Amino acid sequence: MPEEVHISSLVVHAAPKRLQRVEEAIAMMPGARVHGSSPNGKLVVTLDADSADEMLSRVGEIQRTDGVLSAALVYQFSDTVEAMNEEIPDAH
């Protein structure tokens, strides 16, 4: 079975008083990045994983993080590592 790449984006809503702790917890997770946050507790997060099961596990870990009120999957993409490394021809 070929190696896969899974990329997802989420909107995470955290209790405003726990926002910093939630950001720090997510940032420490493998493949997780916090791209922005607002004072009212909303965070934009991306996750990278090697399998669908690993991705689901990470989303669940975020949902169970103390201070997280909700985590909504916005987008999910997967492909083989080989396809991701193919050069895209110039259209011009």
MOPAC internal coordinates of N, CA, C and O (Angstrom, degrees):
PM7 1SCF
backbone

  N    0.0000 0     0.00 0     0.00 0    0    0    0
  C    1.4533 1     0.00 0     0.00 0    1    0    0
  C    1.5368 1   108.65 1     0.00 0    2    1    0
  O    1.2310 1   120.10 1   -50.04 1    3    2    1
  N    1.3296 1   117.41 1   129.96 1    3    2    1
  C    1.4729 1   119.76 1  -178.12 1    5    3    2
  C    1.5255 1   112.21 1   -68.75 1    6    5    3
  O    1.2310 1   121.78 1   -29.96 1    7    6    5
  N    1.3373 1   114.19 1   150.04 1    7    6    5
  C    1.4676 1   119.52 1   175.97 1    9    7    6
  C    1.5199 1   109.70 1   -62.50 1   10    9    7
  O    1.2310 1   120.89 1   -35.86 1   11   10    9
  N    1.3179 1   115.89 1   144.14 1   11   10    9
  C    1.4627 1   121.39 1  -179.11 1   13   11   10
  C    1.5217 1   111.31 1  -118.18 1   14   13   11
  O    1.2310 1   121.77 1   -20.17 1   15   14   13
  N    1.3324 1   114.21 1   159.83 1   15   14   13
  C    1.4591 1   123.15 1   172.41 1   17   15   14
  C    1.5219 1   106.60 1  -125.56 1   18   17   15
  O    1.2310 1   120.31 1   -49.98 1   19   18   17
  N    1.3193 1   117.02 1   130.02 1   19   18   17
  C    1.4656 1   122.54 1   177.58 1   21   19   18
  C    1.5227 1   107.89 1  -122.22 1   22   21   19
  O    1.2310 1   120.96 1   -49.96 1   23   22   21
  N    1.3227 1   115.77 1   130.04 1   23   22   21
  C    1.4636 1   121.93 1  -179.73 1   25   23   22
  C    1.5212 1   107.62 1  -129.43 1   26   25   23
  O    1.2310 1   120.27 1   -49.93 1   27   26   25
  N    1.3211 1   117.10 1   130.07 1   27   26   25
  C    1.4632 1   121.74 1   179.51 1   29   27   26
  C    1.5182 1   110.29 1  -134.31 1   30   29   27
  O    1.2310 1   121.69 1   -25.87 1   31   30   29
  N    1.3291 1   114.38 1   154.13 1   31   30   29
  C    1.4632 1   119.39 1   171.50 1   33   31   30
  C    1.5175 1   108.08 1  -122.86 1   34   33   31
  O    1.2310 1   121.33 1   -32.73 1   35   34   33
  N    1.3249 1   115.07 1   147.27 1   35   34   33
  C    1.4564 1   121.54 1  -178.20 1   37   35   34
  C    1.5203 1   110.15 1  -137.75 1   38   37   35
  O    1.2310 1   121.65 1   -26.20 1   39   38   37
  N    1.3138 1   114.46 1   153.80 1   39   38   37
  C    1.4581 1   121.02 1   165.87 1   41   39   38
  C    1.5207 1   105.25 1  -109.22 1   42   41   39
  O    1.2310 1   121.21 1   -58.89 1   43   42   41
  N    1.3131 1   115.29 1   121.11 1   43   42   41
  C    1.4628 1   121.80 1  -178.94 1   45   43   42
  C    1.5195 1   107.70 1  -109.52 1   46   45   43
  O    1.2310 1   121.06 1   -47.38 1   47   46   45
  N    1.3304 1   115.58 1   132.62 1   47   46   45
  C    1.4674 1   120.58 1   176.66 1   49   47   46
  C    1.5206 1   107.18 1  -110.74 1   50   49   47
  O    1.2310 1   121.35 1   -59.97 1   51   50   49
  N    1.3274 1   115.02 1   120.03 1   51   50   49
  C    1.4646 1   121.42 1  -179.04 1   53   51   50
  C    1.5200 1   109.89 1  -115.65 1   54   53   51
  O    1.2310 1   120.95 1   -24.21 1   55   54   53
  N    1.3101 1   115.79 1   155.79 1   55   54   53
  C    1.4633 1   120.23 1   172.53 1   57   55   54
  C    1.5266 1   107.12 1   -61.67 1   58   57   55
  O    1.2310 1   119.44 1   -54.08 1   59   58   57
  N    1.3308 1   118.67 1   125.92 1   59   58   57
  C    1.4711 1   120.68 1  -176.08 1   61   59   58
  C    1.5260 1   114.03 1   -51.67 1   62   61   59
  O    1.2310 1   119.98 1   143.74 1   63   62   61
  N    1.3224 1   117.65 1   -36.26 1   63   62   61
  C    1.4694 1   120.21 1  -179.49 1   65   63   62
  C    1.5294 1   112.38 1   -70.57 1   66   65   63
  O    1.2310 1   120.31 1   163.81 1   67   66   65
  N    1.3226 1   117.02 1   -16.19 1   67   66   65
  C    1.4722 1   121.13 1  -179.36 1   69   67   66
  C    1.5254 1   112.11 1  -112.21 1   70   69   67
  O    1.2310 1   120.27 1  -170.80 1   71   70   69
  N    1.3119 1   117.10 1     9.20 1   71   70   69
  C    1.4626 1   121.92 1  -174.93 1   73   71   70
  C    1.5265 1   112.50 1   -54.26 1   74   73   71
  O    1.2310 1   119.96 1   130.96 1   75   74   73
  N    1.3040 1   117.68 1   -49.04 1   75   74   73
  C    1.4648 1   120.31 1  -177.52 1   77   75   74
  C    1.5256 1   111.39 1   -61.17 1   78   77   75
  O    1.2310 1   120.17 1   136.66 1   79   78   77
  N    1.3257 1   117.29 1   -43.34 1   79   78   77
  C    1.4697 1   120.93 1   179.13 1   81   79   78
  C    1.5201 1   111.32 1   -63.98 1   82   81   79
  O    1.2310 1   120.76 1   139.45 1   83   82   81
  N    1.3414 1   116.16 1   -40.55 1   83   82   81
  C    1.4668 1   120.09 1   178.80 1   85   83   82
  C    1.5300 1   109.77 1   -64.51 1   86   85   83
  O    1.2310 1   120.26 1   133.80 1   87   86   85
  N    1.3346 1   117.11 1   -46.20 1   87   86   85
  C    1.4743 1   120.69 1   177.69 1   89   87   86
  C    1.5211 1   110.97 1   -56.11 1   90   89   87
  O    1.2310 1   120.20 1   133.92 1   91   90   89
  N    1.3129 1   117.22 1   -46.08 1   91   90   89
  C    1.4634 1   121.62 1  -179.34 1   93   91   90
  C    1.5266 1   111.30 1   -64.03 1   94   93   91
  O    1.2310 1   120.17 1   138.56 1   95   94   93
  N    1.3249 1   117.28 1   -41.44 1   95   94   93
  C    1.4664 1   121.07 1  -179.77 1   97   95   94
  C    1.5258 1   110.73 1   -64.66 1   98   97   95
  O    1.2310 1   120.27 1   136.48 1   99   98   97
  N    1.3293 1   117.10 1   -43.52 1   99   98   97
  C    1.4652 1   120.42 1   179.73 1  101   99   98
  C    1.5247 1   110.03 1   -66.29 1  102  101   99
  O    1.2310 1   120.06 1   136.47 1  103  102  101
  N    1.3173 1   117.50 1   -43.53 1  103  102  101
  C    1.4675 1   121.31 1  -178.54 1  105  103  102
  C    1.5292 1   112.25 1   -60.95 1  106  105  103
  O    1.2310 1   119.91 1   155.00 1  107  106  105
  N    1.3239 1   117.77 1   -25.00 1  107  106  105
  C    1.4650 1   121.43 1   179.82 1  109  107  106
  C    1.5263 1   112.66 1   -84.15 1  110  109  107
  O    1.2310 1   119.77 1   167.78 1  111  110  109
  N    1.3295 1   118.04 1   -12.22 1  111  110  109
  C    1.4623 1   121.12 1  -179.92 1  113  111  110
  C    1.5278 1   109.80 1   -74.99 1  114  113  111
  O    1.2310 1   119.79 1   -41.10 1  115  114  113
  N    1.3397 1   118.01 1   138.90 1  115  114  113
  C    1.4632 1   120.41 1   178.62 1  117  115  114
  C    1.5330 1   111.18 1   -58.69 1  118  117  115
  O    1.2310 1   120.50 1   -48.23 1  119  118  117
  N    1.3189 1   116.66 1   131.77 1  119  118  117
  C    1.4583 1   121.45 1   176.37 1  121  119  118
  C    1.5105 1   115.44 1    76.78 1  122  121  119
  O    1.2310 1   119.60 1  -174.49 1  123  122  121
  N    1.3213 1   118.37 1     5.51 1  123  122  121
  C    1.4724 1   121.37 1  -177.67 1  125  123  122
  C    1.5216 1   110.32 1  -103.43 1  126  125  123
  O    1.2310 1   121.37 1   -39.04 1  127  126  125
  N    1.3265 1   114.99 1   140.96 1  127  126  125
  C    1.4660 1   121.16 1   176.19 1  129  127  126
  C    1.5173 1   109.28 1  -138.34 1  130  129  127
  O    1.2310 1   120.77 1   -45.34 1  131  130  129
  N    1.3166 1   116.12 1   134.66 1  131  130  129
  C    1.4675 1   121.53 1   173.75 1  133  131  130
  C    1.5225 1   106.01 1   -97.11 1  134  133  131
  O    1.2310 1   120.57 1   -60.74 1  135  134  133
  N    1.3223 1   116.51 1   119.26 1  135  134  133
  C    1.4664 1   121.30 1  -176.32 1  137  135  134
  C    1.5215 1   112.71 1   -95.56 1  138  137  135
  O    1.2310 1   120.29 1   164.01 1  139  138  137
  N    1.3133 1   117.05 1   -15.99 1  139  138  137
  C    1.4514 1   119.97 1   178.74 1  141  139  138
  C    1.5110 1   110.37 1   179.68 1  142  141  139
  O    1.2310 1   121.47 1   -19.33 1  143  142  141
  N    1.3263 1   114.79 1   160.67 1  143  142  141
  C    1.4617 1   120.13 1   177.66 1  145  143  142
  C    1.5148 1   108.71 1  -151.15 1  146  145  143
  O    1.2310 1   121.46 1   -18.81 1  147  146  145
  N    1.3244 1   114.82 1   161.19 1  147  146  145
  C    1.4622 1   120.78 1   177.83 1  149  147  146
  C    1.5240 1   108.51 1  -123.67 1  150  149  147
  O    1.2310 1   120.02 1   -23.28 1  151  150  149
  N    1.3252 1   117.56 1   156.72 1  151  150  149
  C    1.4669 1   120.70 1  -178.60 1  153  151  150
  C    1.5323 1   113.52 1   -60.03 1  154  153  151
  O    1.2310 1   120.24 1   158.20 1  155  154  153
  N    1.3447 1   117.16 1   -21.80 1  155  154  153
  C    1.4652 1   118.77 1   179.98 1  157  155  154
  C    1.5297 1   112.74 1   -84.26 1  158  157  155
  O    1.2310 1   120.08 1  -174.78 1  159  158  157
  N    1.3494 1   117.44 1     5.22 1  159  158  157
  C    1.4615 1   120.13 1   172.31 1  161  159  158
  C    1.5096 1   116.34 1   101.54 1  162  161  159
  O    1.2310 1   119.18 1  -174.66 1  163  162  161
  N    1.3160 1   119.18 1     5.34 1  163  162  161
  C    1.4716 1   120.80 1   179.37 1  165  163  162
  C    1.5288 1   109.32 1   -87.83 1  166  165  163
  O    1.2310 1   120.89 1   -42.63 1  167  166  165
  N    1.3336 1   115.90 1   137.37 1  167  166  165
  C    1.4618 1   121.88 1   177.74 1  169  167  166
  C    1.5244 1   109.51 1  -129.45 1  170  169  167
  O    1.2310 1   120.53 1   -35.42 1  171  170  169
  N    1.3183 1   116.59 1   144.58 1  171  170  169
  C    1.4576 1   122.90 1   172.07 1  173  171  170
  C    1.5226 1   106.37 1  -104.51 1  174  173  171
  O    1.2310 1   121.00 1   -56.50 1  175  174  173
  N    1.3429 1   115.69 1   123.50 1  175  174  173
  C    1.4611 1   121.43 1  -172.43 1  177  175  174
  C    1.5228 1   109.55 1  -130.63 1  178  177  175
  O    1.2310 1   120.24 1   -38.63 1  179  178  177
  N    1.3428 1   117.14 1   141.37 1  179  178  177
  C    1.4560 1   120.79 1   168.32 1  181  179  178
  C    1.5197 1   108.64 1  -118.05 1  182  181  179
  O    1.2310 1   121.61 1   -29.50 1  183  182  181
  N    1.3281 1   114.53 1   150.50 1  183  182  181
  C    1.4587 1   122.36 1   178.14 1  185  183  182
  C    1.5197 1   109.06 1  -128.93 1  186  185  183
  O    1.2310 1   120.22 1   -40.73 1  187  186  185
  N    1.3207 1   117.18 1   139.27 1  187  186  185
  C    1.4603 1   123.82 1   171.75 1  189  187  186
  C    1.5196 1   106.95 1  -117.75 1  190  189  187
  O    1.2310 1   120.65 1   -41.36 1  191  190  189
  N    1.3389 1   116.36 1   138.64 1  191  190  189
  C    1.4573 1   120.04 1   178.49 1  193  191  190
  C    1.5241 1   109.35 1  -150.26 1  194  193  191
  O    1.2310 1   121.02 1   -14.28 1  195  194  193
  N    1.3386 1   115.65 1   165.72 1  195  194  193
  C    1.4600 1   121.36 1  -178.77 1  197  195  194
  C    1.5233 1   113.54 1   -92.94 1  198  197  195
  O    1.2310 1   119.88 1   170.25 1  199  198  197
  N    1.3341 1   117.84 1    -9.75 1  199  198  197
  C    1.4668 1   120.50 1  -179.28 1  201  199  198
  C    1.5249 1   110.01 1  -154.78 1  202  201  199
  O    1.2310 1   121.19 1   -17.28 1  203  202  201
  N    1.3205 1   115.34 1   162.72 1  203  202  201
  C    1.4623 1   120.18 1   177.50 1  205  203  202
  C    1.5279 1   110.54 1   -64.04 1  206  205  203
  O    1.2310 1   120.46 1   140.50 1  207  206  205
  N    1.3358 1   116.73 1   -39.50 1  207  206  205
  C    1.4683 1   119.87 1   179.00 1  209  207  206
  C    1.5248 1   111.61 1   -62.31 1  210  209  207
  O    1.2310 1   120.79 1   138.38 1  211  210  209
  N    1.3332 1   116.10 1   -41.62 1  211  210  209
  C    1.4648 1   120.29 1   178.58 1  213  211  210
  C    1.5299 1   110.32 1   -64.67 1  214  213  211
  O    1.2310 1   120.74 1   140.57 1  215  214  213
  N    1.3362 1   116.19 1   -39.43 1  215  214  213
  C    1.4663 1   120.35 1   179.06 1  217  215  214
  C    1.5282 1   110.15 1   -63.14 1  218  217  215
  O    1.2310 1   120.41 1   132.75 1  219  218  217
  N    1.3186 1   116.82 1   -47.25 1  219  218  217
  C    1.4660 1   120.30 1   179.33 1  221  219  218
  C    1.5233 1   111.43 1   -61.07 1  222  221  219
  O    1.2310 1   120.69 1   141.88 1  223  222  221
  N    1.3232 1   116.29 1   -38.12 1  223  222  221
  C    1.4621 1   120.45 1   178.35 1  225  223  222
  C    1.5305 1   110.93 1   -62.66 1  226  225  223
  O    1.2310 1   120.41 1   137.84 1  227  226  225
  N    1.3326 1   116.82 1   -42.16 1  227  226  225
  C    1.4670 1   120.31 1  -179.54 1  229  227  226
  C    1.5239 1   111.78 1   -68.97 1  230  229  227
  O    1.2310 1   120.50 1   140.35 1  231  230  229
  N    1.3239 1   116.65 1   -39.65 1  231  230  229
  C    1.4741 1   119.25 1   176.94 1  233  231  230
  C    1.5268 1   108.82 1   -61.69 1  234  233  231
  O    1.2310 1   120.37 1   136.15 1  235  234  233
  N    1.3287 1   116.90 1   -43.85 1  235  234  233
  C    1.4587 1   120.77 1   177.68 1  237  235  234
  C    1.5164 1   112.44 1   -61.52 1  238  237  235
  O    1.2310 1   120.60 1   141.28 1  239  238  237
  N    1.3310 1   116.46 1   -38.72 1  239  238  237
  C    1.4646 1   120.60 1   178.31 1  241  239  238
  C    1.5288 1   110.54 1   -63.01 1  242  241  239
  O    1.2310 1   120.56 1   138.87 1  243  242  241
  N    1.3301 1   116.53 1   -41.13 1  243  242  241
  C    1.4671 1   119.96 1   177.23 1  245  243  242
  C    1.5203 1   109.80 1   -64.01 1  246  245  243
  O    1.2310 1   120.22 1   135.59 1  247  246  245
  N    1.3345 1   117.18 1   -44.41 1  247  246  245
  C    1.4671 1   120.66 1  -179.04 1  249  247  246
  C    1.5241 1   111.97 1   -61.21 1  250  249  247
  O    1.2310 1   120.27 1   148.12 1  251  250  249
  N    1.3284 1   117.09 1   -31.88 1  251  250  249
  C    1.4697 1   121.41 1  -178.78 1  253  251  250
  C    1.5266 1   113.43 1   -88.59 1  254  253  251
  O    1.2310 1   119.90 1   177.75 1  255  254  253
  N    1.3257 1   117.80 1    -2.25 1  255  254  253
  C    1.4621 1   121.16 1  -179.23 1  257  255  254
  C    1.5234 1   109.91 1   -66.66 1  258  257  255
  O    1.2310 1   120.72 1   -47.81 1  259  258  257
  N    1.3154 1   116.23 1   132.19 1  259  258  257
  C    1.4609 1   121.25 1   179.36 1  261  259  258
  C    1.5238 1   109.80 1   -57.07 1  262  261  259
  O    1.2310 1   120.55 1   -53.16 1  263  262  261
  N    1.3154 1   116.55 1   126.84 1  263  262  261
  C    1.4586 1   122.04 1  -179.90 1  265  263  262
  C    1.5139 1   113.82 1   100.82 1  266  265  263
  O    1.2310 1   119.87 1   166.04 1  267  266  265
  N    1.3436 1   117.85 1   -13.96 1  267  266  265
  C    1.4666 1   120.85 1   178.05 1  269  267  266
  C    1.5239 1   108.97 1   -81.96 1  270  269  267
  O    1.2310 1   121.11 1   -53.98 1  271  270  269
  N    1.3238 1   115.48 1   126.02 1  271  270  269
  C    1.4629 1   121.39 1   177.69 1  273  271  270
  C    1.5218 1   110.92 1   -90.23 1  274  273  271
  O    1.2310 1   120.22 1   142.65 1  275  274  273
  N    1.3431 1   117.19 1   -37.35 1  275  274  273
  C    1.4619 1   121.85 1   176.98 1  277  275  274
  C    1.5197 1   109.46 1  -160.56 1  278  277  275
  O    1.2310 1   121.29 1   -23.37 1  279  278  277
  N    1.3239 1   115.14 1   156.63 1  279  278  277
  C    1.4674 1   122.15 1   174.67 1  281  279  278
  C    1.5189 1   106.57 1  -139.79 1  282  281  279
  O    1.2310 1   120.58 1   -64.83 1  283  282  281
  N    1.3305 1   116.49 1   115.17 1  283  282  281
  C    1.4617 1   121.67 1  -176.10 1  285  283  282
  C    1.5253 1   110.25 1  -111.03 1  286  285  283
  O    1.2310 1   120.88 1   -55.36 1  287  286  285
  N    1.3257 1   115.93 1   124.64 1  287  286  285
  C    1.4535 1   121.72 1   176.17 1  289  287  286
  C    1.5224 1   108.53 1   -71.09 1  290  289  287
  O    1.2310 1   120.39 1   -54.76 1  291  290  289
  N    1.3310 1   116.86 1   125.24 1  291  290  289
  C    1.4606 1   121.91 1  -178.64 1  293  291  290
  C    1.5189 1   110.34 1   -99.80 1  294  293  291
  O    1.2310 1   120.29 1   138.53 1  295  294  293
  N    1.3388 1   117.05 1   -41.47 1  295  294  293
  C    1.4573 1   121.48 1  -175.97 1  297  295  294
  C    1.5114 1   108.62 1  -151.01 1  298  297  295
  O    1.2310 1   120.91 1   -35.39 1  299  298  297
  N    1.3504 1   115.86 1   144.61 1  299  298  297
  C    1.4519 1   121.16 1   176.68 1  301  299  298
  C    1.5192 1   108.22 1  -140.19 1  302  301  299
  O    1.2310 1   120.25 1   -45.97 1  303  302  301
  N    1.3225 1   117.14 1   134.03 1  303  302  301
  C    1.4576 1   123.00 1   179.87 1  305  303  302
  C    1.5157 1   108.10 1  -134.21 1  306  305  303
  O    1.2310 1   120.59 1   -37.91 1  307  306  305
  N    1.3373 1   116.48 1   142.09 1  307  306  305
  C    1.4592 1   119.59 1   173.37 1  309  307  306
  C    1.5206 1   109.43 1  -145.11 1  310  309  307
  O    1.2310 1   121.40 1   -30.59 1  311  310  309
  N    1.3174 1   114.93 1   149.41 1  311  310  309
  C    1.4557 1   122.18 1   177.33 1  313  311  310
  C    1.5181 1   107.13 1  -162.29 1  314  313  311
  O    1.2310 1   121.06 1    -6.57 1  315  314  313
  N    1.3203 1   115.58 1   173.43 1  315  314  313
  C    1.4540 1   118.93 1   176.76 1  317  315  314
  C    1.5252 1   109.30 1   -78.16 1  318  317  315
  O    1.2310 1   121.10 1   -25.50 1  319  318  317
  N    1.3212 1   115.50 1   154.50 1  319  318  317
  C    1.4603 1   120.46 1   176.92 1  321  319  318
  C    1.5244 1   109.12 1   -60.31 1  322  321  319
  O    1.2310 1   120.63 1   140.24 1  323  322  321
  N    1.3269 1   116.40 1   -39.76 1  323  322  321
  C    1.4675 1   120.85 1   179.72 1  325  323  322
  C    1.5302 1   111.09 1   -59.26 1  326  325  323
  O    1.2310 1   120.06 1   133.27 1  327  326  325
  N    1.3152 1   117.50 1   -46.73 1  327  326  325
  C    1.4687 1   120.94 1   179.46 1  329  327  326
  C    1.5267 1   111.31 1   -64.90 1  330  329  327
  O    1.2310 1   120.44 1   143.17 1  331  330  329
  N    1.3242 1   116.76 1   -36.83 1  331  330  329
  C    1.4669 1   120.27 1  -179.95 1  333  331  330
  C    1.5279 1   111.66 1   -67.56 1  334  333  331
  O    1.2310 1   120.31 1   155.02 1  335  334  333
  N    1.3359 1   117.02 1   -24.98 1  335  334  333
  C    1.4581 1   121.05 1  -178.83 1  337  335  334
  C    1.5270 1   113.44 1   -92.75 1  338  337  335
  O    1.2310 1   119.95 1   177.31 1  339  338  337
  N    1.3416 1   117.70 1    -2.69 1  339  338  337
  C    1.4646 1   120.58 1   178.04 1  341  339  338
  C    1.5239 1   110.21 1   -68.42 1  342  341  339
  O    1.2310 1   121.50 1   -39.37 1  343  342  341
  N    1.3166 1   114.74 1   140.63 1  343  342  341
  C    1.4585 1   119.59 1   177.37 1  345  343  342
  C    1.5254 1   108.82 1   -78.01 1  346  345  343
  O    1.2310 1   120.80 1   -43.71 1  347  346  345
  N    1.3145 1   116.08 1   136.29 1  347  346  345
  C    1.4632 1   121.51 1   178.03 1  349  347  346
  C    1.5192 1   107.50 1   -91.34 1  350  349  347
  O    1.2310 1   120.42 1   -56.19 1  351  350  349
  N    1.3513 1   116.79 1   123.81 1  351  350  349
  C    1.4653 1   118.46 1  -178.80 1  353  351  350
  C    1.5248 1   111.69 1   -67.18 1  354  353  351
  O    1.2310 1   121.52 1   -32.53 1  355  354  353
  N    1.3217 1   114.69 1   147.47 1  355  354  353
  C    1.4635 1   121.75 1   177.34 1  357  355  354
  C    1.5247 1   108.49 1   -69.93 1  358  357  355
  O    1.2310 1   119.85 1   -50.67 1  359  358  357
  N    1.3133 1   117.89 1   129.33 1  359  358  357
  C    1.4680 1   122.53 1  -178.15 1  361  359  358
  C    1.5188 1   112.04 1   -75.85 1  362  361  359
  O    1.2310 1   119.86 1   169.63 1  363  362  361
  N    1.3204 1   117.88 1   -10.37 1  363  362  361
  C    1.4701 1   120.21 1  -177.19 1  365  363  362
  C    1.4892 1   112.12 1   -99.14 1  366  365  363
  O    1.2310 1   120.10 1   180.00 1  367  366  365

